[in-house]
């Protein structure tokens, strides 16, 4: 098993709401839901912003609109 590291992050209310919803739908902890989303974002083969990668993953699961793009 991988070593777990306790960390804290500041998230906006909408992100927390979506994270909680994903965790409930997948029957996992919020930490596990966040790990899954981060792992998926790291697998993207095309260049995408983190918001776009996250949106592609979350939208089908929560029925959400795509997140706004923040390309540099």
Buried (B, 14 or more C-beta within 10 A) or exposed (E): EEEEEEEEEEEEEEBEEBBEBBBEEEEBEEEEBBBBBEEBBEEBEEEBBEBBBBBBBBBEBEEBEEBEEEEE
